[in-house]
Amino acid sequence: MIANMAVSPRASGQFIRLAGFDFSAKTGVDAVYTTNVEQERKSEATADREDYYLVWWLGLDAIREIGPSTKLDLSTGMAIEKHFNRPDLDNSDRPFARGRIRIDSQLNRYLLFASASYERTSESTENVFVPGGGKRRQVGTTIEYLGGFDWEYNDWSAGASYTLTQDRYDSEDFKPDEQDEDKILAYIYWKMFENLGLGYKYEREKVDFINRDDGEGDWLTTQTITLDWLITLIQRPHLTYSLGIEKEDTDEEDGEWELTHTFMVTDEWDLSPTLRLSGFASYKIEETPEEDEVELQYGIFLDHVLSQRSSQSLYATRKPVKTLGSTLDTAETVYGYLFKTIDFLIYDLSFNFSVKYTINEPVVGDTEKLWEYMASLEHRRQLTPNLSRTLRYTYTLEESNLESENLDEHEVRLSFEYVF
């Protein structure tokens, strides 16, 4: 729930003035009913999937100008969940929280920046091994430190930064995954002409798993040289060619320089005042010592404005195998449809519906056919200039021919939000 709070827009009213900072604030209470609190299939569940819970959250934000060229940004917040069917998911003793401080200073052509952030939240463990199978919430803390600079002069730009990220988890099952990640980044870019640019990027990163005997990682250094060329032999379609030269080195072994050629074609057509068709195609060739890697991808999109309140979209994309030498291990085809409308049946009621069909055809193994559906109804009402109420119902369904059970969830959420 902390993510919901973190992305809330900055409040417009002043909440409190402290040490020269004008803090703005938003707070809210959500009452939630869900049939699948941990987004898991029935056979994967080790506890009750149905749950009722309350969420209270608070967010504070402030920006202060320190002199004519320096800005200090403060942001913090917290969220507490009270579960009724699943008290094991309560976080009252250690609430979800976030905090960040960032400073930016403009010195002539240089922008100097530094920040420190803290976030305690939870995420689905869909891609994380859980002893005994299944999925559950992975509650943890991420602390990040960042410092660096950017520089611009005419057609030149450059910069460098250092980032340290520390991930920690509450559950003993995930302690082996706790890690520290160091990342150094430097770049320089020259816009030689209006349609031609040359860049160089240097990345050096290392991941240490702090609770494993052999968890100390090696430094991986990546150097990339790119040449971006917008080809204008014809007015349409838009054709861009990028040449990349990349080298990866480790502590034990120096890599070799490898070439990457990328061709991108894009265009769009207004078929009528309410109908727009667009498409793209990309072709990427990585020249490696062992065997060249080739990737082809293309897609088409149709956007239709039905009325002032409603619109719909159709799209299809594909990553083939073998076509034009594509060396991908799995062919992927995606079809999708989106529909949204406001003032549906009554004022302030919005309706959204989407369906997505994905076909994954591996060179070796079974073909997966995956259907994903989502439908939601949301009614929002501004009760006072500061208080709003939102009632939302959401249904999601996932069907896969490789799974014996569907993954679905009904959720009803009643939210009250107050802007100070």
ABEGO torsion letter per residue (X at the ends): XAAAAAABBBBABBABBBGGBBBBBBBBBBBBBBABAAGBBAAABABBABBBBBBBBBBBBBBBBBEAABBBBBBBEBBBBBBAABAAABAAABBBBBBBBBBBBBBEABBBBBBBBBBBBBBBAAABBBBGEEBBBBBBBBBBBBBEBBBBBEABBBBBBBBBBBBBBABAAAAAABBBBBBBBBBBBBBABAABBBBBBBBBBBBBBAABAAABBBBBBBBBBBBBBBBAABAOBBBBBBBBBBBBBBAABBBBBBBBBBBBBBBBBBABAABBBBBBBBBBBBBBAABBBBBBBBBBBBBBBABAABBBBBBBBBBBBGBGGBABABBBBBBBBBBBBBGBGBBGBBBBBBBBBBBBBBABEBBBBBBBBBBBBBBBBBABAABBBBBBBBBBBBBBAABABBBBBBBBBBBBBBBX
